């Protein structure tokens, strides 16, 4: 049996770095894929060489945008290029990091989610066997809210209920999937606690000794972000996770 070799798309991002660390801890050879490392998912440049001898690819690539057209263009192009290169290289397993709840019509107004839906559709429509992990928002998502919705001393926080999970837990799940047989769509990965998104943001600020006024940003109510009836519950609680984090951003 050939020893596994795993490529990580989006290797320089938060999850990408955690994936490389987890693969290293398991002594699994890893191939980092990122534009800064000479492999461009948008053009396909460098992909063929990067995937030589690779048994599985974990796609954690990302774009920071709220615009539907940009998100769809990025995820459609990069996924098409990646899957085509996998087919050529004989890769046997494509593992995709997705987001739980993106198919709920009540979240259809989110442009970024439209891009992730397009990405999932492409993965399912191709011949490379796949696993798709829908993840809840990470504890680190509080920083996305603080950076994207702050207005001076105020922060607009969407009125969602969430079950946040540690990014490290997500990385561990993705690696475990990549080292196993393709499973298609797996259960929504969530953390052990349900809470308003506002509680996650407030706890993050308090841990850092920072003060902001949190204002509700009304959004359509949905239970889709909580994982459904049989989610995969894993990882630390918010309090446990915060204990391991530095007190500054």
VOGU-3710 file (C-alpha; in Angstrom, 3 decimals, decimal comma):
1> xxxxxxxxxx> 0,000/0,000/0,000  1,378/3,420/-1,008  2,058/5,788/1,903  -0,275/8,813/1,934  0,868/12,185/0,705  -1,520/15,094/1,201  -1,625/18,448/-0,566  -3,114/21,445/1,237  -4,692/24,168/-0,887  -4,776/27,467/0,964
11> xxxxxxxxxx> -1,725/26,438/2,957  -0,843/29,920/4,218  -4,254/30,661/5,766  -5,384/29,944/9,315  -6,759/26,485/8,589  -3,988/25,744/6,106  -1,293/26,294/8,721  -3,171/24,126/11,208  -3,550/21,414/8,571  0,182/21,379/7,882
21> xxxxxxxxxx> 0,879/21,178/11,620  -1,565/18,278/12,041  -0,104/16,400/9,089  3,371/16,980/10,497  2,293/15,648/13,887  1,056/12,498/12,156  4,277/12,281/10,105  2,324/12,476/6,839  4,190/14,124/3,941  2,447/17,369/3,007
31> xxxxxxxxxx> 2,545/19,593/-0,063  1,572/23,222/0,639  -0,302/24,949/-2,179  -0,517/28,743/-2,258  0,166/31,519/-4,732  2,994/32,829/-2,541  4,605/29,389/-2,821  4,480/29,354/-6,614  1,228/27,454/-7,148  -1,699/29,527/-8,415
41> xxxxxxxxxx> -5,166/27,984/-8,160  -6,704/30,761/-10,249  -4,495/30,097/-13,276  -3,502/26,504/-12,567  0,182/27,400/-12,761  2,328/24,934/-10,810  -0,542/22,592/-9,944  0,560/19,645/-12,067  3,979/19,477/-10,427  2,594/20,083/-6,934
51> xxxxxxxxxx> 0,209/17,121/-7,194  2,742/14,559/-8,358  2,460/11,511/-6,107  -0,300/13,072/-4,005  -2,978/10,717/-2,691  -5,395/13,316/-1,290  -5,988/17,052/-1,496  -7,542/19,161/1,243  -9,029/22,344/-0,183  -9,064/25,110/2,421
61> xxxxxxxxxx> -8,516/27,922/-0,087  -10,445/31,125/0,516  -11,256/34,629/-0,638  -12,250/37,576/1,531  -15,336/39,013/-0,123  -19,054/39,464/0,460  -19,813/39,889/-3,237  -21,614/37,010/-4,922  -19,940/37,486/-8,311  -16,444/37,539/-6,821
71> xxxxxxxxxx> -17,091/34,542/-4,571  -18,629/32,454/-7,340  -15,867/33,340/-9,789  -13,100/32,502/-7,310  -14,476/29,221/-6,011  -15,648/28,013/-9,421  -12,331/28,772/-11,124  -10,044/27,449/-8,411  -12,087/24,294/-7,887  -12,275/23,527/-11,599
81> xxxxxxxxxx> -8,511/23,959/-11,942  -7,784/21,905/-8,848  -10,063/18,991/-9,753  -8,766/18,893/-13,335  -5,187/18,708/-12,048  -6,196/15,996/-9,572  -7,699/13,899/-12,354  -4,535/14,258/-14,419  -2,318/13,362/-11,447  -4,439/10,415/-10,325
91> xxxxxxxxxx> -5,393/11,912/-6,943  -7,876/9,589/-5,259  -9,523/11,838/-2,686  -10,637/15,484/-2,710  -11,499/16,834/0,750  -13,398/20,119/0,808  -13,841/22,436/3,758  -17,314/23,931/3,473  -19,746/25,782/5,739  -22,765/24,325/7,495
101> xxxxxxxxxx> -26,098/25,853/6,547  -25,148/27,349/3,193  -28,062/25,621/1,440  -30,686/27,165/3,722  -32,814/29,595/1,640  -32,802/32,016/4,574  -29,059/32,441/4,042  -29,338/32,774/0,273  -28,684/36,519/0,447  -25,086/35,936/1,524
111> xxxxxxxxxx> -22,867/36,296/-1,544  -19,977/34,353/-0,030  -22,257/31,393/0,619  -23,278/31,422/-3,057  -19,624/30,885/-3,916  -19,330/27,969/-1,505  -22,480/26,387/-2,959  -20,983/26,618/-6,432  -17,785/25,041/-5,118  -19,653/22,099/-3,584
121> xxxxxxxxxx> -21,592/21,533/-6,812  -18,384/21,343/-8,845  -16,786/18,880/-6,435  -19,867/16,634/-6,537  -20,087/16,773/-10,329  -16,511/15,637/-11,007  -14,969/12,170/-11,090  -12,507/12,537/-8,208  -13,919/10,781/-5,106  -14,630/13,352/-2,417
131> xxxxxxxxxx> -15,507/14,166/1,159  -17,155/17,470/2,103  -16,960/18,734/5,685  -19,526/21,443/6,534  -18,083/23,370/9,470  -19,747/25,674/11,953  -18,305/29,138/12,439  -14,954/28,949/14,209  -14,239/30,680/17,506  -11,889/32,812/15,428
141> xxxxxxxxxx> -14,935/34,081/13,485  -15,326/36,766/16,151  -12,384/38,564/14,538  -14,192/38,579/11,179  -17,100/40,364/12,824  -14,833/42,797/14,659  -12,892/43,677/11,530  -15,796/43,755/9,103  -18,635/45,242/11,128  -16,944/47,757/13,439
151> xxxxxxxxxx> -17,889/51,408/13,228  -15,700/53,278/15,706  -16,640/52,064/19,204  -19,628/50,132/17,822  -19,818/46,640/16,338  -22,811/45,405/14,378  -23,324/41,726/15,191  -25,711/39,542/13,149  -28,450/38,090/15,358  -27,577/34,475/14,580
161> xxxxxxxxxx> -27,511/31,529/16,931  -24,320/29,526/16,335  -22,398/26,523/17,676  -18,823/27,690/17,164  -15,963/25,216/16,931  -12,197/25,564/17,290  -10,328/25,892/14,002  -7,824/23,328/15,273  -10,644/20,820/15,672  -11,727/21,504/12,091
171> xxxxxxxxxx> -8,176/20,873/10,863  -8,000/17,598/12,765  -11,264/16,423/11,187  -10,101/17,369/7,703  -6,847/15,438/8,072  -8,681/12,399/9,426  -10,974/12,515/6,398  -8,049/12,854/3,983  -6,373/9,778/5,441  -9,530/7,688/5,112
181> xxxxxxxxxx> -11,861/6,612/2,332  -14,021/9,213/0,548  -17,316/9,681/2,401  -19,250/12,232/0,380  -21,055/14,806/2,523  -20,274/14,192/6,206  -22,208/15,569/9,202  -22,016/19,266/10,090  -19,120/19,781/12,529  -20,074/21,970/15,491
191> xxxxxxxxxx> -18,715/22,873/18,907  -20,265/21,742/22,193  -22,201/24,952/22,942  -24,963/26,878/21,197  -24,902/30,626/21,741  -25,798/33,932/20,135  -23,001/35,176/17,895  -23,020/38,260/20,120  -21,892/36,101/23,078  -18,890/34,849/21,112
201> xxxxxxxxxx> -17,853/38,388/20,157  -18,348/39,715/23,684  -16,338/36,894/25,275  -13,503/37,508/22,816  -13,422/41,212/23,640  -13,541/40,585/27,400  -10,702/38,080/27,160  -8,587/40,747/25,490  -9,600/43,503/27,887  -11,203/45,451/25,052
211> xxxxxxxxxx> -14,436/47,410/25,110  -16,880/47,837/22,262  -20,594/48,495/22,143  -22,285/45,572/20,423  -25,376/46,433/18,404  -27,723/43,851/16,872  -27,737/43,513/13,093  -31,118/41,906/12,334  -30,871/38,982/9,895  -33,391/36,290/8,907
221> xxxxxxxxxx> -33,773/33,777/11,709  -32,483/30,299/10,932  -31,532/27,139/12,788  -29,244/26,023/9,954  -26,078/27,225/11,688  -26,677/24,931/14,682  -25,965/21,682/12,862  -29,362/20,040/12,525  -30,514/16,900/14,330  -27,298/14,848/14,229
231> xxxxxxxxxx> -24,268/17,123/14,063  -20,709/16,004/14,725  -19,974/17,643/18,097  -16,285/18,054/18,914  -13,641/20,285/20,426  -13,339/22,542/23,449  -15,904/24,889/24,919  -15,465/28,610/24,342  -14,073/29,097/27,855  -11,587/26,264/27,392
241> xxxxxxxxx> -10,497/27,634/24,035  -10,062/31,169/25,372  -7,788/29,884/28,149  -5,283/28,868/25,479  -5,429/32,163/23,582  -3,239/35,223/24,146  -4,973/38,142/25,830  -4,367/40,399/22,842  -5,594/40,224/19,245
//
